[in-house]
Amino acid sequence: MKLRFTVLSLVAALAVVALVTGAALAQDLSYDTPQGRVIVPSSSIERPGDIGLRAHTNFVYMANADSSVPPPAAETPGSLACIYHLVAPTTGCPIATAKTLPNKGAKVIALVDAYDNPDATKDLSTFSAQFGLPTANFQQVYATGKQPANNPGGWSLEEALDIEMAHASAPNAEIILVEAATNSFADLYFAEQVAANLVAAAGGGEVSNSWSGGEYSTELADETTYFTTPGVVYFASTGDSGLGAIGVPAVFASVVAAGGTSVKRTGGNFTTEWWWTGGGGGTSFYEPLPNYQKGRSGITGSKREIPDISSDADPNTGPAMYDLDGGYLWLQIGGTSVSSPYLAGVINGGGHFKTSSKAELSSLYNEYSNATMYKKLFRDVTLGGTSCKTGWDICTGIGSPIGYGGK
């Protein structure tokens, strides 16, 4: 098998081991950082034979010595809202004291995942109560009408993460978790259509996909079939294996590709963001360069380039989440599985509800090309790697959002 990406992080290296050895990898993997041990769940590793057939999750998490309480270094809905100016920011956005919560959100955000989390409602309720978020308007939908199998610590944890991050950035939006029967593309795409129909019927909104899989030669037909419902803006994670290791559905021109950053603090105070070296970015093999990217500074070539926008995804600087299924409880989470639902919530909270992803992306790239608007509405992330440049780059795309305005 030809390896199709460049390894720029240990997460990527672990994925390469899986591809080269063909190991079953029924167990999770891990690596150590100065902040602690990072766990890479089995569900987040793409295996030989998966490409074009099955998807994987895009989260990693920090080992937590006391899972009964949120990790003290983990970001919270309040501290993230402060960092991204979803509320009036306070100096330094300290994790312990930045507790003002956003109050935006409307219509629907749907989250598409595989398998079942039997405790999803409890997870979201516990998360909301811990941080003072309003009780979520939440429903859980089985795409086929039949409850899928459970996958604790993998897709089940992914589902808890997704609904909590969407609720954190758009607390007044209705959250719908749509569960596919399995992680096959056939089942996930079926669930995608179910989710899109629910969003469209509610008058519009977003569909977020924290899963991904390697590109395949017939992907454009699937994009046209499953990611173009009118009134729906689609989001997807760019993956956690560094630059070059991108895949579907993030590379689709009809999807907002969500990349990852690392939050930097000095003395507990927020200073800036860097690119998280696990965050996926690069050029599609098959997707033509969309009109909204043509002529934009930093974008060259004839194929779609991602990400579009980014937010915190580094497990060492990631947010707290709660997952009852499997007894994981409180964790500090990372991966671009965090950024896709969170950014979907930011766009939702902006309240514009574009008629399509391409309309949303055209607006974002027009704002990027307007120097005054760009400086006002986005944080240009230029640090973290040699490929991170001023303006758009394959590290974080346009950058991270500043406020709901213009989104």
C-alpha positions as CSV (number, residue, x, y, z in Angstrom):
1,M,0.0,0.0,0.0
2,K,1.3,3.4,-0.9
3,L,1.4,5.8,2.1
4,R,-0.3,9.0,1.1
5,F,0.7,11.4,3.8
6,T,3.6,13.1,5.6
7,V,4.1,12.2,9.3
8,L,4.4,15.4,11.4
9,S,3.1,14.1,14.8
10,L,3.3,11.0,17.0
11,V,-0.4,10.5,16.4
12,A,0.5,10.2,12.7
13,A,3.3,7.9,13.4
14,L,1.0,5.5,15.3
15,A,-1.4,5.6,12.4
16,V,1.5,4.7,10.0
17,V,2.4,1.7,12.2
18,A,-1.2,0.5,11.9
19,L,-1.2,0.8,8.1
20,V,2.2,-0.7,7.6
21,T,1.9,-3.6,10.0
22,G,-1.7,-4.4,9.3
23,A,-2.1,-4.9,13.1
24,A,-5.6,-5.6,14.4
25,L,-5.0,-2.9,17.1
26,A,-7.9,-4.0,19.2
27,Q,-6.3,-2.1,22.1
28,D,-5.8,1.7,22.4
29,L,-2.3,3.2,21.9
30,S,-0.7,5.9,23.9
31,Y,2.2,8.4,24.0
32,D,3.7,10.6,26.7
33,T,3.9,14.4,26.6
34,P,5.2,16.8,29.3
35,Q,1.6,17.4,30.3
36,G,0.8,13.7,30.7
37,R,-0.1,10.5,28.8
38,V,-2.3,10.9,25.6
39,I,-4.5,7.9,24.7
40,V,-5.2,7.2,21.1
41,P,-8.4,5.0,21.0
42,S,-8.6,2.1,18.6
43,S,-11.6,3.8,16.9
44,S,-9.3,6.7,15.8
45,I,-6.9,4.6,13.8
46,E,-7.4,3.8,10.1
47,R,-6.5,0.3,9.2
48,P,-5.6,-1.5,5.9
49,G,-8.7,-2.1,3.9
50,D,-10.7,0.8,5.5
51,I,-10.2,3.3,2.7
52,G,-13.4,3.8,0.8
53,L,-15.3,1.4,3.1
54,R,-15.1,2.5,6.7
55,A,-14.5,5.7,8.8
56,H,-12.7,6.3,12.0
57,T,-13.1,8.8,14.9
58,N,-10.8,11.8,15.3
59,F,-10.3,12.2,19.0
60,V,-7.5,11.5,21.5
61,Y,-7.6,12.2,25.3
62,M,-5.4,12.8,28.3
63,A,-5.2,10.1,31.0
64,N,-7.0,11.5,34.1
65,A,-6.0,10.5,37.6
66,D,-9.3,11.6,39.1
67,S,-12.2,11.1,36.7
68,S,-14.8,12.3,39.2
69,V,-14.1,15.9,38.4
70,P,-13.1,17.9,35.3
71,P,-9.3,18.0,34.9
72,P,-8.2,21.4,36.3
73,A,-6.1,22.3,33.2
74,A,-8.9,21.5,30.7
75,E,-10.6,24.3,28.9
76,T,-14.3,24.9,29.8
77,P,-17.3,26.3,27.8
78,G,-16.6,29.6,29.6
79,S,-12.9,29.8,28.9
80,L,-13.3,28.8,25.2
81,A,-16.1,31.3,24.8
82,C,-13.7,33.9,26.2
83,I,-10.8,32.8,23.9
84,Y,-13.1,32.9,20.8
85,H,-14.9,36.1,21.9
86,L,-18.3,34.4,21.9
87,V,-18.8,36.5,25.1
88,A,-17.1,39.7,26.1
89,P,-13.6,38.5,26.8
90,T,-11.9,39.1,30.2
91,T,-8.2,39.6,30.5
92,G,-6.3,36.3,30.1
93,C,-9.5,34.2,29.9
94,P,-8.4,32.2,33.0
95,I,-9.8,28.7,33.1
96,A,-10.9,28.9,36.7
97,T,-12.7,32.3,36.5
98,A,-13.8,32.8,32.8
99,K,-17.3,31.5,33.4
100,T,-19.5,33.8,31.3
101,L,-21.3,31.5,28.9
102,P,-22.5,32.2,25.4
103,N,-26.3,32.5,24.8
104,K,-26.6,32.1,21.1
105,G,-27.9,29.3,18.9
106,A,-31.1,28.6,17.0
107,K,-32.7,26.0,14.8
108,V,-30.7,22.7,14.6
109,I,-27.2,21.2,14.8
110,A,-27.2,17.5,13.9
111,L,-24.2,15.3,14.8
112,V,-23.7,12.1,12.7
113,D,-21.9,9.2,14.4
114,A,-21.7,5.5,14.3
115,Y,-23.0,2.9,16.8
116,D,-24.8,3.9,20.0
117,N,-24.2,5.8,23.2
118,P,-26.9,4.6,25.6
119,D,-26.0,7.4,28.1
120,A,-26.0,10.4,25.7
121,T,-28.8,12.3,27.4
122,K,-27.1,11.8,30.8
123,D,-23.7,12.8,29.4
124,L,-25.1,16.1,28.1
125,S,-27.1,16.8,31.2
126,T,-24.1,16.2,33.5
127,F,-21.8,18.4,31.3
128,S,-24.4,21.2,31.2
129,A,-25.0,21.1,34.9
130,Q,-21.3,21.2,35.7
131,F,-20.6,24.3,33.7
132,G,-24.0,26.1,34.1
133,L,-25.2,25.7,30.5
134,P,-28.9,25.6,30.0
135,T,-30.7,22.3,29.7
136,A,-30.2,21.2,26.1
137,N,-33.0,20.7,23.6
138,F,-31.7,17.3,22.7
139,Q,-32.9,14.2,20.8
140,Q,-31.2,11.0,19.8
141,V,-32.2,9.4,16.5
142,Y,-31.4,5.9,15.2
143,A,-30.8,6.4,11.5
144,T,-32.4,3.0,10.6
145,G,-35.0,3.1,13.3
146,K,-33.2,0.4,15.2
147,Q,-30.8,1.0,18.1
148,P,-27.2,0.3,17.0
149,A,-24.7,-1.7,18.9
150,N,-22.7,0.0,21.7
151,N,-19.0,0.9,21.3
152,P,-17.8,2.3,24.7
153,G,-14.6,4.2,24.7
154,G,-14.7,4.6,20.9
155,W,-17.7,5.9,18.9
156,S,-19.8,6.2,22.1
157,L,-17.3,8.6,23.6
158,E,-17.2,10.4,20.3
159,E,-20.9,11.0,20.5
160,A,-20.7,12.4,24.0
161,L,-17.9,14.7,22.9
162,D,-19.8,15.9,19.8
163,I,-23.1,16.8,21.5
164,E,-21.2,18.6,24.4
165,M,-19.0,20.7,22.1
166,A,-22.0,21.8,19.9
167,H,-24.0,22.7,23.0
168,A,-21.0,24.6,24.5
169,S,-20.8,27.0,21.6
170,A,-24.5,27.2,20.6
171,P,-26.4,26.4,23.8
172,N,-29.8,27.6,22.4
173,A,-29.7,25.4,19.3
174,E,-31.5,22.1,19.2
175,I,-29.0,19.2,19.2
176,I,-29.8,16.0,17.3
177,L,-27.5,13.0,17.5
178,V,-28.1,10.7,14.5
179,E,-26.6,7.3,15.0
180,A,-25.6,5.2,12.1
181,A,-25.8,1.4,12.4
182,T,-22.0,0.9,11.9
183,N,-19.0,2.9,10.8
184,S,-19.2,1.8,7.2
185,F,-19.5,4.6,4.7
186,A,-22.7,3.1,3.5
187,D,-24.3,3.4,7.0
188,L,-22.8,6.8,7.8
189,Y,-23.9,8.2,4.5
190,F,-27.4,6.9,5.1
191,A,-27.3,8.6,8.5
192,E,-26.0,11.8,6.9
193,Q,-29.1,12.0,4.7
194,V,-31.3,11.4,7.7
195,A,-29.6,14.2,9.6
196,A,-29.7,16.6,6.7
197,N,-33.4,16.0,6.2
198,L,-34.1,16.7,9.9
199,V,-32.1,19.9,9.7
200,A,-33.8,21.1,6.5
201,A,-37.2,20.3,7.9
202,A,-36.4,22.5,11.0
203,G,-35.7,25.4,8.7
204,G,-31.9,25.0,8.4
205,G,-28.8,24.6,10.4
206,E,-25.6,22.5,10.5
207,V,-24.6,18.9,10.2
208,S,-21.3,18.0,11.9
209,N,-19.1,15.0,11.2
210,S,-16.2,14.3,13.5
211,W,-15.3,11.1,11.6
212,S,-13.2,10.7,8.5
213,G,-11.7,8.2,6.2
214,G,-9.1,8.1,3.4
215,E,-10.0,9.5,0.0
216,Y,-11.2,7.1,-2.7
217,S,-11.7,7.5,-6.5
218,T,-15.5,7.6,-6.5
219,E,-15.9,10.1,-3.6
220,L,-17.3,12.9,-5.8
221,A,-20.4,11.0,-6.5
222,D,-21.0,10.4,-2.8
223,E,-20.5,14.1,-2.1
224,T,-23.1,15.0,-4.6
225,T,-25.6,12.4,-3.3
226,Y,-25.2,13.0,0.5
227,F,-23.7,16.4,1.2
228,T,-25.7,18.9,-0.9
229,T,-29.1,19.1,0.8
230,P,-30.4,22.7,0.5
231,G,-30.5,24.7,3.7
232,V,-27.8,22.6,5.4
233,V,-24.2,23.7,6.1
234,Y,-21.9,20.6,6.6
235,F,-18.8,20.4,8.8
236,A,-16.2,17.7,9.1
237,S,-12.9,17.1,11.0
238,T,-9.7,17.2,9.0
239,G,-8.2,14.4,11.0
240,D,-5.4,14.0,13.6
241,S,-2.5,12.7,11.6
242,G,-0.8,16.0,10.5
243,L,-0.3,17.5,7.2
244,G,-1.1,15.5,4.1
245,A,-3.2,12.9,6.0
246,I,-6.6,14.3,5.0
247,G,-9.7,12.5,3.8
248,V,-13.5,12.5,3.3
249,P,-15.8,14.2,4.0
250,A,-13.6,17.2,5.0
251,V,-12.1,17.4,1.5
252,F,-15.5,17.8,-0.1
253,A,-16.2,21.3,-1.6
254,S,-19.6,21.1,0.0
255,V,-18.2,20.7,3.5
256,V,-16.5,23.2,5.9
257,A,-13.3,21.5,6.9
258,A,-12.4,22.0,10.6
259,G,-8.8,21.9,11.6
260,G,-7.0,22.0,14.9
261,T,-5.1,24.6,17.0
262,S,-3.3,24.5,20.4
263,V,-4.2,27.1,23.0
264,K,-1.2,28.8,24.6
265,R,-1.2,30.2,28.1
266,T,1.4,32.0,30.2
267,G,0.8,32.0,33.9
268,G,-2.7,30.7,33.3
269,N,-3.5,33.5,30.9
270,F,-4.4,33.0,27.3
271,T,-1.8,34.5,24.9
272,T,-2.3,33.0,21.4
273,E,-3.0,29.9,19.4
274,W,-0.6,27.7,17.5
275,W,-1.3,25.0,15.0
276,W,-1.7,21.7,16.7
277,T,0.7,19.4,14.9
278,G,-1.8,16.6,14.7
279,G,-4.3,18.7,12.9
280,G,-4.9,17.5,9.3
281,G,-4.4,19.7,6.3
282,G,-3.4,19.4,2.7
283,T,-4.6,19.0,-0.9
284,S,-7.3,16.6,-2.1
285,F,-6.4,13.9,-4.7
286,Y,-9.8,14.2,-6.5
287,E,-11.8,17.3,-5.5
288,P,-11.3,20.2,-7.9
289,L,-10.5,23.6,-6.5
290,P,-13.8,25.2,-5.7
291,N,-14.7,28.7,-6.9
292,Y,-14.7,30.1,-3.4
293,Q,-10.9,29.2,-3.0
294,K,-9.8,30.4,-6.4
295,G,-7.6,33.5,-6.4
296,R,-7.3,33.5,-2.6
297,S,-3.9,34.4,-1.2
298,G,-2.0,31.3,-0.2
299,I,-4.1,28.8,-2.2
300,T,-2.5,27.5,-5.4
301,G,-3.0,24.5,-7.6
302,S,-6.1,22.9,-9.1
303,K,-7.4,20.8,-6.2
304,R,-9.4,21.6,-3.0
305,E,-7.2,22.5,-0.1
306,I,-8.1,22.2,3.6
307,P,-8.7,23.2,6.4
308,D,-11.1,26.1,6.1
309,I,-11.2,27.2,9.8
310,S,-9.8,25.8,13.0
311,S,-10.2,25.8,16.8
312,D,-8.7,24.1,19.8
313,A,-7.9,20.4,19.2
314,D,-4.7,19.7,21.1
315,P,-5.3,17.1,23.9
316,N,-2.7,18.9,26.0
317,T,-4.8,22.1,25.9
318,G,-8.2,20.7,25.1
319,P,-11.6,21.0,26.8
320,A,-13.2,18.9,29.5
321,M,-15.9,16.5,28.5
322,Y,-18.0,13.8,30.3
323,D,-18.7,10.2,29.2
324,L,-20.6,7.8,31.5
325,D,-20.6,4.9,29.1
326,G,-17.7,2.6,30.0
327,G,-16.9,4.6,33.1
328,Y,-14.7,7.2,31.5
329,L,-16.4,10.1,33.3
330,W,-14.5,13.4,33.1
331,L,-11.7,13.7,30.5
332,Q,-9.5,16.3,28.9
333,I,-10.2,15.7,25.2
334,G,-8.4,16.6,21.9
335,G,-8.4,15.9,18.2
336,T,-10.3,17.6,15.4
337,S,-13.4,15.8,16.6
338,V,-13.5,18.7,19.0
339,S,-13.3,21.4,16.4
340,S,-16.0,20.2,14.0
341,P,-18.9,20.4,16.4
342,Y,-17.6,23.4,18.2
343,L,-17.2,25.4,15.0
344,A,-20.6,24.2,13.8
345,G,-21.9,25.8,16.9
346,V,-20.1,29.0,16.3
347,I,-21.5,29.3,12.8
348,N,-24.9,28.4,14.1
349,G,-24.7,31.1,16.8
350,G,-23.8,33.6,14.1
351,G,-27.5,33.3,13.0
352,H,-27.1,33.7,9.2
353,F,-28.1,30.1,8.3
354,K,-26.7,30.0,4.8
355,T,-28.5,28.0,2.1
356,S,-25.5,25.7,1.6
357,S,-22.0,25.0,2.7
358,K,-20.6,26.6,-0.5
359,A,-22.6,29.8,0.4
360,E,-21.1,29.7,3.9
361,L,-17.6,29.1,2.6
362,S,-17.9,31.8,0.0
363,S,-18.8,34.2,2.8
364,L,-15.9,33.1,5.0
365,Y,-13.3,33.4,2.1
366,N,-14.7,36.8,1.1
367,E,-14.1,37.9,4.6
368,Y,-10.6,36.5,4.5
369,S,-9.9,38.5,1.4
370,N,-11.0,41.7,3.0
371,A,-8.1,42.7,5.2
372,T,-10.2,44.8,7.6
373,M,-12.9,42.1,8.0
374,Y,-10.2,39.4,8.3
375,K,-8.4,41.0,11.2
376,K,-11.7,41.7,12.9
377,L,-13.4,38.3,12.5
378,F,-10.5,35.7,12.6
379,R,-7.3,35.0,14.4
380,D,-4.5,34.3,12.0
381,V,-2.6,31.3,13.4
382,T,1.0,31.6,12.1
383,L,3.0,29.5,14.6
384,G,3.4,25.8,15.2
385,G,5.2,24.6,12.0
386,T,7.2,25.7,9.0
387,S,4.0,25.4,6.8
388,C,2.1,27.9,9.0
389,K,2.1,31.2,7.2
390,T,0.5,34.6,7.4
391,G,-3.0,34.3,5.9
392,W,-4.5,31.0,4.7
393,D,-2.3,27.9,5.1
394,I,-2.7,24.2,5.3
395,C,-2.1,24.3,9.0
396,T,-5.3,26.0,10.1
397,G,-6.8,27.5,7.0
398,I,-8.2,31.0,7.5
399,G,-7.5,30.6,11.2
400,S,-9.8,30.5,14.2
401,P,-13.0,32.5,14.8
402,I,-13.2,35.7,16.7
403,G,-16.8,36.1,17.7
404,Y,-20.1,35.1,16.1
405,G,-20.1,38.1,13.9
406,G,-19.9,37.7,10.1
407,K,-20.1,33.9,10.5
